[in-house]
């Protein structure tokens, strides 16, 4: 198979790049909101031991909130490259 034919086999369905960019924007917004929450926590007068617990809770919630978007982005990225992915 020629390089051109190989490249054509990986051509993006219409809107795939747009969908990926939108998911990346969503992830950016989630990360930004998380950073603001952490900054507010750091500035608060809350006791340090409680802050550590809250930080862990915020990190866990952040990871849980963003993971579905990361999973979709990965599947789209694999699709864009014409590779199968495990579900």
N, C-alpha and C positions, 0 to 999 in steps of 0.2 A: 504494500500500500504506500503510495507516495505521501510526502509530508503534507501536501495540499489536501489530499483525500482524508488523511488522518485529522487535520485541523477542521475540515468540514464536518467530520463525525462528531466533533465537540462543539459545534455551533450552539449558541445559547437559544433556547426557546424564547420567543418574544417576552420581554418583561423580566427575565431571570435576573439580569444585572440590577434592574430597578428594585426588585424584591430584596435582593441581597443588600443593596444600599439602604433600603428602608429598615431592614432588620439591624444593620450596623448603626443607624441613627437611633433606633430604639435602645440598643445596648448602650450607646453613648449616654442617652438620657438617664437610663437606669444607673449607670456608673456615676454620673454627675450628681444625681439625687443622693446616692449613697455617700459620696464624698461630702456633700453638704451636711448630711445627718451626722457623719463622723466629726466634722468641724464643729457643729453645734455641741456635740457631746464633749469634745475637748475643751470648749470654752465654758462649759457649765461648771457650777460649783459642786457638782456631785462628787462624792467620795471616790477615790481612785479604785478601790476594790469593786465598787458597784459599776464604775465606768468600764472596767475590764469585762464584767459580765454583760453589760449592755453592748459593748463592742462585739463580743462573740455572737450575741443574738442578732445584731445588725448584719454581721458578716454572713451568718447562716441564712438569714432572710434574703440578703442580696444575692447570694449564690443560688438559692432556690428560685428566686424571681427571674434571674437572667438565664438559667440553664436551658429552659425550653427554647429560647431564642438562639442560643449557641447551637443546640441540636439541629434546629431547622437550618441555620446558616451552614452548618457542616454538610447536611444532606444536599442543599442547593449547590454548594461548592463541589461536592462529588459529582452531582448531576451535570454541572457545567463542564467538568473534565471528562464526562462520559464514562465514569467509573461506577461500578455497583457499590452500594453501601449496605452495611448490616443495620437492620432496624432494631 
